[in-house]
Amino acid sequence: MDSADSAGAVDTPTQPYTFEDAWRALCRQGTFVGGGGGGGLLNGADGVSSCNSKQSGALVAFGVYSSDFLRDNDLMPGLDAYATTTFDSGSYGLIVTIGGTVSELQPIAKMGWTIQSGS
């Protein structure tokens, strides 16, 4: 779908920020776990990491994907909030919160992430 599609839906624009930028914005100091963190979430991701949010300490899991299908497939029921993006490199990003709220993810909105309420 084209971002100018008349149906009103808009694709997530690509953006130059990295996961490290999101980690810095969202993660409580000393809680980041890279290379497999994520509490069994985001099984379709090529890489997963996690931390506790600065705001409430809720679990925040980060996944990077080679396709938007795999990313969207990991949007399971029970997520409190999530954010998606497409990086300039062509990979796809997903950040989910468990036990948190949409406000946990607001610091990355200015970085081009699309933030949604969970189901």
C-alpha positions as protocol buffer text, in pm:
chain_id: "A"
residue {
  index: 1
  type: MET
  ca { x: 0 y: 0 z: 0 }
}
residue {
  index: 2
  type: ASP
  ca { x: 122 y: 343 z: -89 }
}
residue {
  index: 3
  type: SER
  ca { x: 142 y: 608 z: 184 }
}
residue {
  index: 4
  type: ALA
  ca { x: -79 y: 831 z: -30 }
}
residue {
  index: 5
  type: ASP
  ca { x: -349 y: 561 z: -56 }
}
residue {
  index: 6
  type: SER
  ca { x: -695 y: 718 z: -67 }
}
residue {
  index: 7
  type: ALA
  ca { x: -832 y: 464 z: 185 }
}
residue {
  index: 8
  type: GLY
  ca { x: -663 y: 666 z: 458 }
}
residue {
  index: 9
  type: ALA
  ca { x: -424 y: 399 z: 582 }
}
residue {
  index: 10
  type: VAL
  ca { x: -63 y: 505 z: 602 }
}
residue {
  index: 11
  type: ASP
  ca { x: 242 y: 280 z: 602 }
}
residue {
  index: 12
  type: THR
  ca { x: 494 y: 336 z: 879 }
}
residue {
  index: 13
  type: PRO
  ca { x: 759 y: 564 z: 730 }
}
residue {
  index: 14
  type: THR
  ca { x: 1119 y: 455 z: 738 }
}
residue {
  index: 15
  type: GLN
  ca { x: 1330 y: 632 z: 995 }
}
residue {
  index: 16
  type: PRO
  ca { x: 1699 y: 682 z: 1069 }
}
residue {
  index: 17
  type: TYR
  ca { x: 1686 y: 602 z: 1442 }
}
residue {
  index: 18
  type: THR
  ca { x: 1818 y: 274 z: 1576 }
}
residue {
  index: 19
  type: PHE
  ca { x: 1708 y: 34 z: 1848 }
}
residue {
  index: 20
  type: GLU
  ca { x: 1983 y: 182 z: 2064 }
}
residue {
  index: 21
  type: ASP
  ca { x: 1801 y: 515 z: 2053 }
}
residue {
  index: 22
  type: ALA
  ca { x: 1481 y: 342 z: 2166 }
}
residue {
  index: 23
  type: TRP
  ca { x: 1666 y: 150 z: 2439 }
}
residue {
  index: 24
  type: ARG
  ca { x: 1806 y: 476 z: 2577 }
}
residue {
  index: 25
  type: ALA
  ca { x: 1462 y: 639 z: 2571 }
}
residue {
  index: 26
  type: LEU
  ca { x: 1267 y: 351 z: 2728 }
}
residue {
  index: 27
  type: CYS
  ca { x: 1494 y: 134 z: 2946 }
}
residue {
  index: 28
  type: ARG
  ca { x: 1556 y: 175 z: 3315 }
}
residue {
  index: 29
  type: GLN
  ca { x: 1932 y: 184 z: 3377 }
}
residue {
  index: 30
  type: GLY
  ca { x: 2080 y: -160 z: 3449 }
}
residue {
  index: 31
  type: THR
  ca { x: 1783 y: -368 z: 3330 }
}
residue {
  index: 32
  type: PHE
  ca { x: 1868 y: -420 z: 2961 }
}
residue {
  index: 33
  type: VAL
  ca { x: 1914 y: -782 z: 2845 }
}
residue {
  index: 34
  type: GLY
  ca { x: 2037 y: -824 z: 2488 }
}
residue {
  index: 35
  type: GLY
  ca { x: 2068 y: -1125 z: 2265 }
}
residue {
  index: 36
  type: GLY
  ca { x: 1769 y: -1333 z: 2357 }
}
residue {
  index: 37
  type: GLY
  ca { x: 1592 y: -1138 z: 2628 }
}
residue {
  index: 38
  type: GLY
  ca { x: 1220 y: -1094 z: 2583 }
}
residue {
  index: 39
  type: GLY
  ca { x: 1059 y: -1348 z: 2809 }
}
residue {
  index: 40
  type: GLY
  ca { x: 960 y: -1589 z: 2529 }
}
residue {
  index: 41
  type: LEU
  ca { x: 790 y: -1312 z: 2332 }
}
residue {
  index: 42
  type: LEU
  ca { x: 857 y: -1217 z: 1971 }
}
residue {
  index: 43
  type: ASN
  ca { x: 938 y: -1566 z: 1847 }
}
residue {
  index: 44
  type: GLY
  ca { x: 946 y: -1457 z: 1482 }
}
residue {
  index: 45
  type: ALA
  ca { x: 1218 y: -1198 z: 1541 }
}
residue {
  index: 46
  type: ASP
  ca { x: 1571 y: -1229 z: 1411 }
}
residue {
  index: 47
  type: GLY
  ca { x: 1692 y: -1061 z: 1730 }
}
residue {
  index: 48
  type: VAL
  ca { x: 1524 y: -994 z: 2063 }
}
residue {
  index: 49
  type: SER
  ca { x: 1616 y: -787 z: 2369 }
}
residue {
  index: 50
  type: SER
  ca { x: 1428 y: -658 z: 2671 }
}
residue {
  index: 51
  type: CYS
  ca { x: 1438 y: -426 z: 2970 }
}
residue {
  index: 52
  type: ASN
  ca { x: 1220 y: -274 z: 3238 }
}
residue {
  index: 53
  type: SER
  ca { x: 1063 y: 58 z: 3146 }
}
residue {
  index: 54
  type: LYS
  ca { x: 1181 y: 381 z: 3302 }
}
residue {
  index: 55
  type: GLN
  ca { x: 824 y: 479 z: 3377 }
}
residue {
  index: 56
  type: SER
  ca { x: 680 y: 183 z: 3568 }
}
residue {
  index: 57
  type: GLY
  ca { x: 925 y: -104 z: 3550 }
}
residue {
  index: 58
  type: ALA
  ca { x: 698 y: -296 z: 3308 }
}
residue {
  index: 59
  type: LEU
  ca { x: 860 y: -546 z: 3073 }
}
residue {
  index: 60
  type: VAL
  ca { x: 952 y: -391 z: 2738 }
}
residue {
  index: 61
  type: ALA
  ca { x: 1059 y: -634 z: 2463 }
}
residue {
  index: 62
  type: PHE
  ca { x: 1227 y: -532 z: 2138 }
}
residue {
  index: 63
  type: GLY
  ca { x: 1234 y: -737 z: 1818 }
}
residue {
  index: 64
  type: VAL
  ca { x: 1394 y: -684 z: 1479 }
}
residue {
  index: 65
  type: TYR
  ca { x: 1247 y: -867 z: 1178 }
}
residue {
  index: 66
  type: SER
  ca { x: 1333 y: -940 z: 819 }
}
residue {
  index: 67
  type: SER
  ca { x: 969 y: -908 z: 709 }
}
residue {
  index: 68
  type: ASP
  ca { x: 661 y: -717 z: 814 }
}
residue {
  index: 69
  type: PHE
  ca { x: 461 y: -1044 z: 805 }
}
residue {
  index: 70
  type: LEU
  ca { x: 679 y: -1198 z: 1076 }
}
residue {
  index: 71
  type: ARG
  ca { x: 660 y: -878 z: 1281 }
}
residue {
  index: 72
  type: ASP
  ca { x: 282 y: -856 z: 1253 }
}
residue {
  index: 73
  type: ASN
  ca { x: 249 y: -1226 z: 1336 }
}
residue {
  index: 74
  type: ASP
  ca { x: 406 y: -1159 z: 1677 }
}
residue {
  index: 75
  type: LEU
  ca { x: 128 y: -913 z: 1770 }
}
residue {
  index: 76
  type: MET
  ca { x: -49 y: -1156 z: 2000 }
}
residue {
  index: 77
  type: PRO
  ca { x: -350 y: -1095 z: 2226 }
}
residue {
  index: 78
  type: GLY
  ca { x: -263 y: -970 z: 2571 }
}
residue {
  index: 79
  type: LEU
  ca { x: -16 y: -701 z: 2472 }
}
residue {
  index: 80
  type: ASP
  ca { x: -74 y: -383 z: 2667 }
}
residue {
  index: 81
  type: ALA
  ca { x: 83 y: -156 z: 2406 }
}
residue {
  index: 82
  type: TYR
  ca { x: 316 y: -187 z: 2110 }
}
residue {
  index: 83
  type: ALA
  ca { x: 509 y: 23 z: 1859 }
}
residue {
  index: 84
  type: THR
  ca { x: 619 y: -55 z: 1505 }
}
residue {
  index: 85
  type: THR
  ca { x: 860 y: 98 z: 1258 }
}
residue {
  index: 86
  type: THR
  ca { x: 1053 y: 29 z: 941 }
}
residue {
  index: 87
  type: PHE
  ca { x: 1422 y: 114 z: 962 }
}
residue {
  index: 88
  type: ASP
  ca { x: 1616 y: 275 z: 678 }
}
residue {
  index: 89
  type: SER
  ca { x: 1806 y: -55 z: 646 }
}
residue {
  index: 90
  type: GLY
  ca { x: 1482 y: -228 z: 540 }
}
residue {
  index: 91
  type: SER
  ca { x: 1436 y: -426 z: 862 }
}
residue {
  index: 92
  type: TYR
  ca { x: 1121 y: -399 z: 1070 }
}
residue {
  index: 93
  type: GLY
  ca { x: 1098 y: -315 z: 1440 }
}
residue {
  index: 94
  type: LEU
  ca { x: 849 y: -409 z: 1708 }
}
residue {
  index: 95
  type: ILE
  ca { x: 845 y: -301 z: 2071 }
}
residue {
  index: 96
  type: VAL
  ca { x: 585 y: -446 z: 2310 }
}
residue {
  index: 97
  type: THR
  ca { x: 499 y: -381 z: 2673 }
}
residue {
  index: 98
  type: ILE
  ca { x: 361 y: -633 z: 2918 }
}
residue {
  index: 99
  type: GLY
  ca { x: 219 y: -476 z: 3232 }
}
residue {
  index: 100
  type: GLY
  ca { x: 261 y: -126 z: 3092 }
}
residue {
  index: 101
  type: THR
  ca { x: 63 y: 133 z: 2902 }
}
residue {
  index: 102
  type: VAL
  ca { x: 82 y: 332 z: 2580 }
}
residue {
  index: 103
  type: SER
  ca { x: 243 y: 613 z: 2780 }
}
residue {
  index: 104
  type: GLU
  ca { x: 547 y: 385 z: 2840 }
}
residue {
  index: 105
  type: LEU
  ca { x: 621 y: 412 z: 2467 }
}
residue {
  index: 106
  type: GLN
  ca { x: 556 y: 784 z: 2414 }
}
residue {
  index: 107
  type: PRO
  ca { x: 927 y: 880 z: 2430 }
}
residue {
  index: 108
  type: ILE
  ca { x: 985 y: 701 z: 2096 }
}
residue {
  index: 109
  type: ALA
  ca { x: 693 y: 860 z: 1910 }
}
residue {
  index: 110
  type: LYS
  ca { x: 919 y: 1148 z: 1805 }
}
residue {
  index: 111
  type: MET
  ca { x: 1158 y: 889 z: 1657 }
}
residue {
  index: 112
  type: GLY
  ca { x: 903 y: 777 z: 1399 }
}
residue {
  index: 113
  type: TRP
  ca { x: 755 y: 477 z: 1584 }
}
residue {
  index: 114
  type: THR
  ca { x: 380 y: 417 z: 1541 }
}
residue {
  index: 115
  type: ILE
  ca { x: 235 y: 348 z: 1887 }
}
residue {
  index: 116
  type: GLN
  ca { x: -83 y: 141 z: 1940 }
}
residue {
  index: 117
  type: SER
  ca { x: -289 y: 10 z: 2230 }
}
residue {
  index: 118
  type: GLY
  ca { x: -279 y: -366 z: 2269 }
}
residue {
  index: 119
  type: SER
  ca { x: -573 y: -600 z: 2251 }
}
